[in-house]
């Protein structure tokens, strides 16, 4: 059985390793088929592709797009895309454009609760000047001893209702799925178990996603529990979605499983990579 990992991040977004080092870690962990899926960015793909080729892994082009739906942020992974597609690239520029102002506002809000200079501190963790994220802020808060680890940061700060949270208007669901499809790719709902939606809202979301051409959901992913593997196996079958598998790896010490270290998909599911490998 192939070891497939189709969700992880590098320094091009909010990971801690450069694309080639993520590839090396994936290969060392026995990954056969790998995708780099940086947030709202594709500039790591050439380096990732070359490294994967040198290491004997099958490489799938990818990215992860931030979407605002019903006032919530939801992530859509695009797989097997043409990373040079002009519509996709223009859409990503638009999506990234608000991150700088959001970061400044996040820092100002943290300063109001007695944690100054977080923006400047977070910059040392930023590998791509066009993309500063909550993860960079969280790593700095750990560094200065505000919290013990990144997981603890997100329980006390940077999330809705907590200091440092600043809402941002991302792409619409229709835009994100449209960019992915026009780039020849498959749209996948990332880690659905992380979203705080009612069953009615989830049904509306999945149906809308499918109307726009969304084709798959992550079933086995780093932030899902074993119970959620079974829950989203049922969801995939109910809506006729293909299934994906990915660690959502960012860094070795940030709580999620390592690259390639997840259980396989249930046999009754159709893998999203079924026609690619």
N, C-alpha and C positions, 0 to 999 in steps of 0.2 A: 504494500500500500504506500502511495506517495505521501511524503510529509510536505504539506502545503501550508504556507503562511503568507496571506495576502493582505496584511495590515500591519504597518510599522512606520516609524518616523526617524528622520535624521536631523542633523543640524540645519538643514534647509528649512525646517519648520521648528518643532519644539523637542526634537530628540537630542541626545548628548553625543552621538557618534556621527562622523561624516558618512555619506552614503556607502563608500567602499568598505568602511569598518562595520557597518550594519550588515553588509553582504557577507563579510568574513565571519561574523558571529552566527549568522543564519546557517552558513555552510558548516561551521564547526558543530552546530547543534543538529545536523543531519537533515536540513531543509532541502528538498528537491526542487520545489517550485516556489518562487518568491516574488513578492511585489513590494516596492517602496511606495508608500501612500502619504506623502507629506501634506500638511494642511494647506489648501489653497495655493499650492506650488507644484511645479513640475521640473524645476531647474536641477534637481538632484538625479533625474532619470538617466542622463548619459553616463555619468560616473557609476551609478548603480548597475546599469546594464553591462558596462564593460567589466566591472568587478565580478558580477554574476557569471558572465561568460568564462572568465579566467578560472573561476572556482567550480565550473561544471554544473551550475544551477540553471534551470529554465527560468527566465525572467519575464514577468508580466508587468507592463507599464501601469501605473496607478496614481491616484491622488485621493484626498479626502476634502470635500467641500462643505463649508459651514452654511447651514440653511436656517432661516427663521420661519417657523410654522406655528400658527396659533399662539404667537408670543413666546414660543420655546425655541431654543437652539437644538437642532438635530443635524447629525453629520451623515453625509452621503458619500460613500466611496465609489469612485469610478475606476473600473478595471479594463485592461486591454484597450486603452485609449491611444489615439494619435496625439502625442504631446506637442506637436507643432500646429495643431488645428487653430486657426485664427479666432474663431468664435469662442473656443475654450479659453485661449490665452487672454482675450479681451475681458471675458467674464471674470477670470481670476484676478486681473488687475483691479477691476471694480470691487470685488469682494475684499481684497487686501487693503483697499484704500482707507478704510475707517479704523484700522487697527492702531495706528499711531495716536490718534486723538483719544481713542478708548484707553490706551495704556497711560497716557498723561492724566486722564480723569481717574483711573484706578489708583494711581499713585497719590493724587490729591486726596482721595477719599481715605486712603490708609494713613496719610499724614494727619488727617483730622482725628484719628483715633490713637495718635501718638507713635506712629511708625513712619519716620521721615525718610526721604531720599531713596524710596524703593525703586523708582524708575531708573535712576542712575545705577543702582545696584544690580537690577535685573539685566541691564545691558551686557554685563560680562558673560551672561549665559546665551546671548543671542548670536546665532551663527549666520543669520540672513538679515541684513538691516531693513529689509522690507516686511519682516514678519516678527513682531513681538507678541507674545501670548501670555496667558495666565500661568502656564507652566514655568516660564522664565521668572515671573514674579514669585511663584511658589518656591523655586529653588533658592532664590535669594532670602526669602523669609526663613527657610531652614538654615541657611548659612549663618544668619545673624541670631539664631536661637529663638526666634519667635515661636516656632513649632519644631517638633522632633523630626518629622518627615513630611514629604509632600502630601501624603494622604491626610495627615492631620491638618495641614494648611487648608485643604479644600473642605474640611468640616467646620472651620472657624472663620475663613476668609474667602473672598473671591467668588463665592456662589450666591445665588439669589437670596436676598434678605440679610446678607453678611457684609461686613466692611470690605471695601475693595471691589464689590461687584458693580459693574457698569454694563447695562444692556447694550447690545449692538444689533443693528439691522443688517443681517447677512443677505445672501441670495435667497430668492424664493425657491420653493421646491420645484416649480415648473422650470425656472431658469437653470438650476443645477442639473436636473435630469436632462434637460434639453442640451446643455453644453456637452455633457458626457456622451449622449447618443450621437450628436453631430460630429463628435470626435471618434465615432466608431466603437465606443465602449459600452460597457454594461454598468448600470446604476445599481448600487447595493446599499441598503440601509445598514449603517454601522451600529454595532452594539445596541440593538433595540431595548434590551433590558435596562439600560441606564436612564431611559426617559420616563419622567413622572407624568404619565398620561393615563386617563381612565380607559376602561375597555371600549367605551363608545368612541372616545377620541382616537384610540389606536385603530379601531376599525375604519374610521373616516380617513385617517392618515394613510393606512395601507391601501385603501381603495383609490385614494387620490394619487398616491405614488404609482400605482399600477396603471391608472388612466394616462399618466404622463409618459409611460414607457419604462418605469422601474421594473426590474426583473428579478431581484434577489435580495436576501437579507443575510446578515451574519448570524449564524446559529451558534457555532463554537467560537467564542472570542474571549479575550483575556479578562474582561470585567463581568462575564456571565458566571453564575453559579451552575453547579451540576443540574439543579432543578430547572434553571433557565435553558440549559441545553435541550431538555425535554420539552419545555414550554414552547420554544421557538422552532423546534422540529415540527410541532403541531401547527404553529402559525404558518410556516412555509408550505406545508401540505394544504392547509385550509385555503390559502390565497393563490396557490399555484406558483410560488416563488422558488427559484433555485436557491441553493444554500452556499454560504461562504464560511471560511475558517481563517482566523488571523489573531495573532497575539495582542495587537495594539501596543507593541513594544516601543518604549521611549528611552528607558535607561535601566541598567541592571538592578538598581536598588529602589525602584519606585512601585513596588507592590504587585504589579501585574506579572503573569507568567513570562518566562523568557521566550525568545523566538523558537518556533518549532516544537514547543513542549506542551501542546494541547492534545486532548483525545481526538480521535477521528469523528467525522460526521456520521450520523446514523445512516445505515445502509439504504433506507427507503428514500433518502433525499437525493436530488439531482445536484451534483456539485456545480458551482458556477464555472469552474474550469474544465468542465466535461469535454468541451469541443476544442480546447486549446492545447491539451497535453496528451 
